[in-house]
């Protein structure tokens, strides 16, 4: 298999325009003859569904929640980037492109990232037209804030609920098309398999989560917008139902999985409190605009924060990175927090936390100004921690947040299976080895509103697609396999619950494939995961029955996939013998403990091909060519 | 993972509504929730109970939940007769066990409203809310061709008010708390957001009529100014939005 990224020729800034011209078109009258399945209703899935339906395609949209409005994009807090340069502070499409490529530690495609920066401005315009209530200045103009990894102010926001407002905008557009009968919506459906016929993606098998019945759905093309795999770690900032199963099923059917070891650990989350904990809560990176990160200068200092005088506080980010200060990229901030805790300077009961202090900002701007910017975040913190962040500094610690890896896609966002397109966090394409803050919302909406509508049309225009029947033997084979796997899970009736296994998998991944990794640990993790998976299929206990609303069974299916996927993550991490962004192999670091890339050997995308449960997947490399930016050691000093 | 030191635990008696499916009869079933850390969220407490139910070979309690940070609107139940429990401005996932005392009996029931049918146990069907949005809870713009974001200035106080309304998470607590099972806070919030913003004006008339009509059609009751919705709304959405909806509706009715 040869990976063809299909990056258009020509100068960087002209590639997308040229490509759009070269893409095939579907005659408006013919669009209604094509059915498209969209799985997932987060920013990418909802925006794609709505836009494709507006163009005239027949769209079938699936989500696991009871309504499309609850997809986890809703939880994104801080903002969305765009190169508007409204602040007149030197921003441009080129700067947004450069910051994103550099923030990703030079492990993404120039052409994709440039396109992302190009379409970013249209996203803001579109969302404003939809009635998204972005924050405004007194004169009525759109307001901006700063985010990590950038020295310009280009982040648009709606209080601390930007994801919610953007998602509700897309959900409104989706609802309008449902009302117009251009979209058929299927809620509480879990995609369990992909159906490939004659080498093309032609359908899915879903489980109706209320009745427990399996359903077959066919289409001329499919769009996966099913999010990332952060929940492999058990504890993450993902929603409880976020999973890798749809992507993993596609991987098993021939879609390559790219860079699975690239995970983002977000620096500002509420610390873990106990073993019962079910998820971690993020405190938006935007807080680092005004909050100052510090730890006591002396290790094992048990005094309360208020008792530690200014001179005995270590504002380690400001000290070490005077250029960016508290606004260094996420991977850098996370590793530094871990380092402070490793040397005994962590705070709180568990000593796995650092302070994020707003005292100076409140003194400077006043209580009200801080409330206006971060009120809901402060409230959320107080609810969880029972401490008032206006009075005492927040305690934060890094947590798994986002996954840069995902299904491999070409410039058209098509996977290695023709007809299977992958958008948003589910693909790997734009963030390299570290995503900058406020860029996920940008990418999800760029893919859904402004890229897929063009590229999927070209696919449909160019290929010939016989209609397929849902009684086709491939549908039946898939259906039977899914049914057998469910029956197997139910019938094991072992002694350990699904969550119990999941927690153990999470601990293994966090310990050996988390913020920093080394070869011995990764090898150990590989064996531990293999053993755990073997035990799972002997000893898992799934409550309830098959044809019922059964949340234990839903989780059992997902954890079975996480167990297999976890091994792929570790395999990929072992293969990448360098450090880059979120992948920090302790053997490869600079004298100042920063990630040390190896551009000679690892300036590529690692894309894995599934070859059966017992064989090692095959590695394919897509070389990354940098013609417009110079590969440098990232510096945020 | 180290356990926080000095942790205080409580024991509770739960009475949970169990109902196999929409058409089945339901009943309250008792469970013990023991050694519950006060730092747990309400849903984490239910996780612990469910793990024990599964280990005893029984069917775990079904409940909707997802983000567990108070924004997706999935979770929600009546806890001792209060939507989302005793704390103000809180979803169930953000309600912590420190607000309960050792030995408490906690009654947990699904949302009660004619328009929300029980799916199973604490899970209800809230698709009636989606239908209300589909009737007009959007601005009719296709993707592409939008003018520059700064082309229409929106005064800051207007944007803030629109945002106050837009914060609704669609959880259904307003309808569940209302003695009339009215969805006017939910509907009023969306109508308000677009009535306030200039972008929403071209369709304002049509929107108010269509959304209110759909709300009635879905079987939600009327507002009799009980203000239970505002009191129980986890996002503190004000009933000013109902007043604004009524104004919009009246304007539209007279003008059409």
Contacts between the chains, C-beta under 8 A, distances in Angstrom:
chain1	res1	chain2	res2	distance
A	47	B	143	7.5
A	50	B	143	7.1
A	51	B	142	7.8
A	51	B	143	4.4
A	54	B	142	4.5
A	54	B	143	6.1
A	65	B	66	6.3
A	65	B	72	7.5
A	65	B	74	6.5
A	66	B	64	6.3
A	66	B	74	7.2
A	66	B	123	8.0
A	66	B	125	7.1
A	66	B	126	6.1
A	66	B	127	7.2
A	67	B	126	6.6
A	67	B	127	6.7
A	67	B	129	7.0
A	67	B	130	5.2
A	67	B	170	7.1
A	68	B	130	7.8
A	69	B	73	7.3
A	69	B	130	7.6
A	69	B	133	7.9
A	69	B	170	5.8
A	70	B	66	5.9
A	70	B	67	7.6
A	70	B	72	4.3
A	70	B	73	6.0
A	70	B	74	5.4
A	70	B	170	7.8
A	72	B	66	7.1
A	72	B	67	6.1
A	72	B	72	7.1
A	74	B	67	6.7
A	74	B	71	5.5
A	74	B	72	5.3
A	75	B	67	4.8
A	75	B	69	5.8
A	75	B	71	5.1
A	75	B	72	6.7
A	84	B	149	7.1
A	86	B	150	6.6
A	122	B	144	7.7
A	122	B	146	7.4
A	124	B	149	4.5
A	125	B	146	4.0
A	125	B	147	6.5
A	125	B	148	5.9
A	125	B	149	5.0
A	126	B	141	7.6
A	126	B	143	6.1
A	126	B	144	7.6
A	126	B	146	4.9
A	127	B	149	7.9
A	128	B	146	6.8
A	128	B	149	4.3
A	128	B	152	7.5
A	128	B	199	7.1
A	129	B	139	6.8
A	129	B	141	4.6
A	129	B	146	3.8
A	129	B	147	7.2
A	129	B	199	6.1
A	130	B	138	7.1
A	130	B	139	5.5
A	130	B	141	6.1
A	130	B	199	7.5
A	131	B	138	7.7
A	131	B	139	4.7
A	131	B	162	7.8
A	131	B	193	6.6
A	131	B	194	5.5
A	131	B	197	5.2
A	131	B	199	4.8
A	131	B	200	5.5
A	133	B	154	8.0
A	133	B	159	5.4
A	133	B	162	4.2
A	133	B	163	4.2
A	133	B	166	5.1
A	133	B	193	6.7
A	133	B	197	6.7
A	134	B	149	7.7
A	134	B	159	7.1
A	135	B	159	6.8
A	135	B	163	7.9
A	136	B	153	7.8
A	136	B	154	5.3
A	136	B	155	7.2
A	136	B	156	4.7
A	136	B	159	4.2
A	137	B	156	6.5
A	138	B	155	7.8
A	138	B	156	5.2
A	139	B	153	6.5
A	140	B	153	2.8
A	140	B	154	5.3
A	140	B	155	5.2
A	140	B	156	7.0
A	141	B	150	5.2
A	141	B	153	6.2
A	142	B	149	5.4
A	142	B	150	5.8
A	156	B	149	7.9
A	158	B	163	6.1
A	158	B	166	7.6
A	159	B	163	6.2
A	159	B	167	7.9
A	161	B	71	6.8
A	161	B	167	6.5
A	164	B	71	5.8
A	164	B	167	7.6
A	164	B	169	7.5
A	165	B	163	7.7
A	165	B	166	6.1
A	168	B	166	6.9
A	171	B	133	7.4
A	172	B	133	6.8
A	172	B	137	6.0
A	172	B	138	3.1
A	172	B	139	7.1
A	173	B	138	6.3
A	173	B	141	7.9
A	173	B	143	7.5
A	175	B	130	6.8
A	175	B	133	4.7
A	175	B	134	4.5
A	175	B	137	6.5
A	175	B	138	5.9
A	176	B	134	7.4
A	176	B	138	4.9
A	176	B	140	6.3
A	178	B	130	7.9
A	178	B	134	5.3
A	179	B	134	4.3
A	179	B	135	7.0
A	187	B	127	7.2
A	210	B	119	5.9
A	210	B	120	7.8
A	239	B	66	4.3
A	239	B	67	4.6
A	239	B	68	7.2
A	239	B	72	6.5
A	240	B	65	6.1
A	240	B	66	5.5
A	240	B	67	7.7
A	240	B	68	6.2
A	241	B	66	5.4
A	272	B	1	5.8
A	273	B	4	5.2
A	273	B	37	7.9
A	273	B	39	5.0
A	274	B	1	7.7
A	274	B	3	5.3
A	274	B	4	5.8
A	274	B	7	6.9
A	274	B	37	5.7
A	274	B	39	6.3
A	274	B	40	7.6
A	275	B	1	5.9
A	275	B	3	6.4
A	276	B	37	6.3
A	276	B	40	5.6
A	276	B	44	5.3
A	276	B	47	7.1
A	276	B	48	6.2
A	277	B	44	6.9
A	278	B	41	7.6
A	278	B	43	7.0
A	278	B	44	5.2
A	278	B	47	5.8
A	278	B	68	6.4
A	279	B	68	4.7
A	279	B	69	7.6
A	281	B	68	7.6
A	281	B	69	4.9
A	282	B	69	7.6
A	349	B	2	7.8
A	349	B	4	4.5
A	349	B	5	5.4
A	349	B	6	7.5
A	350	B	2	4.8
A	350	B	4	6.4
A	352	B	2	7.4
A	379	B	89	7.6
A	380	B	69	6.7
A	380	B	70	6.5
A	380	B	94	7.1
A	383	B	70	7.8
A	383	B	90	6.5
A	383	B	94	4.9
A	383	B	96	6.8
A	384	B	41	7.9
A	384	B	94	7.2
A	384	B	96	7.1
A	386	B	96	7.3
A	386	B	98	6.3
A	449	B	143	4.9
A	450	B	143	7.4
A	453	B	143	7.2
A	497	B	51	5.5
A	497	B	54	5.3
A	497	B	55	6.6
A	499	B	47	7.3
A	499	B	51	6.4
A	500	B	51	7.7
A	507	B	1	7.5
A	541	B	54	6.2
A	541	B	55	6.9
A	542	B	54	7.8
A	543	B	50	7.8
A	543	B	53	6.7
A	543	B	54	3.7
A	543	B	57	7.7
A	543	B	58	7.0
A	543	B	59	6.1
A	543	B	60	4.8
A	544	B	59	4.8
A	544	B	60	6.5
A	545	B	59	7.7
A	548	B	59	7.8
A	548	B	120	7.8
A	549	B	21	7.8
A	549	B	62	5.4
A	549	B	119	6.3
A	549	B	120	4.3
A	549	B	123	6.7
A	551	B	60	6.8
A	551	B	62	6.1
A	552	B	50	7.9
A	552	B	54	5.9
A	552	B	60	5.6
